[in-house]
Amino acid sequence: MQVQFRNIIGFALLIAALVLPAAAQSAQPEKPKDQKAAKESNEKQQAQQNLAVKGNKTPAAPTAETVTESAIVIYGGFGGRKTLDQIRKTSIEHGKMSLLNAQGLTEPVTYVKWSVRGDSLDKEKIRADLAYPSISYALVHADDKTYGLYNDAMFSPRGDASKEFENRIYHGLEALLRYKENGSTIALSGHEKILGVDFFFIDVTDKAGRKTRFYVSSKTYRVMMIDYEEDGIKYRRKFYNYNYAQGTLVPYRSTLTANDKLIEETEVQTVTFGQKVDDDLFKSGT
C-alpha cells in the first residue's frame, strides 16, 4: 500500500512538472508577429498619451493643437520637434516621378533634391535637379525667390513650373510639422471616417494666406492625404509606404491629382539627413 501511494505521489509530481511550465508559458504576453504593426501600435499609444489630460488616463477632447502636436511626435520618432530639427538640418533625396505633361502624355523623370533647413519654410533653401527624357535642368528656391538653372545659367521658369515647385514646399508635410515656426494658424475642421479610415481634418493657413487641409489618421497620427486649391483647381496628394529614415518618419511614395485626375506619381528611392550640402548649389550667379 505504501509503495502504491509513493507511485501515485510520483505520478502527480511528474504531471505537475509537465503542466506548470506550459501554463506559465501560456500566461506570458505573446510577441508581436508583425513588427511593423507593433511599431504602429506603439505610435498610437504615444499619440494618445499626448491627447490625455494631465493626471487623467481619459483622453481629452481633441483640439487642432493636440492632434497636430501628436503628429509631430510621431514624425519625430517619439522625439517630436526637437528630433526633427536636429536630424533634418539638411537632406539629400533621390527619386523618380511620372508626370503628366501639357500634351497629356506621361513622362518619366528622375530627380535629386537638396535642402538646407531654415528657421521657417520661407527661409528654406531647396534645389531639385530634374532629368526629363529630352532635357535636364534645376529649380531652386532660396532668398525668397524661385529660379531655374540650365548649364549653370540662370533662367526664369514658366509660371506654372514655379507654382508647382512652390506648392510642393508650402502645401507639403512641413507646413503642418512646422506650423509654429511658420507662424501659421491651425484649426480642427472635422472628424470623419473615409473608406474605413478615421481622420481628423486639420486646416493650416500660413502667413501668405495659403490654406492646406491635412487628413490625420486618428489611429496612427500620420498624414494620409493633403488637399489644397490653386487657381480654381482642387489638388489632392496622398501618401503611402511610410517608413523611418534616421529615426524620423518619411512617406516613400505619393500621388497627386488635379480635379480628381492623376497628374503625378513620386517614389523616393533614398533619403539621407544631416550630410553636408554645399551652399554654392543655391547660388544664382547674380
Buried (B, 14 or more C-beta within 10 A) or exposed (E): EEEEEEEEEEEEEEEEEEEEEEEEEEEEEEEEEEEEEEEBBEBBEBBBEBBEEEEEEEBEEBBBEBBBBBBBBBBBBEBBBEBBBBBBBBBBBBBBBBBBEEEEEEEEBBBBBBBBBBEBBBBBBBBBBBBBEEEEBBBBBBEEEBBBBEEEEEEEBEEEBBEBBBBBBBBBBBBBBBBBBBEBEBBBEEEEEEEEBEBBBBBBBBEEEBBBBBBBBBBBBBBBBBBBEBEEEEBBBBBEEBEEBBBBBBBBBBBBBBEEEEBBBBEBEEBEBEEEBEEEBBBEEE
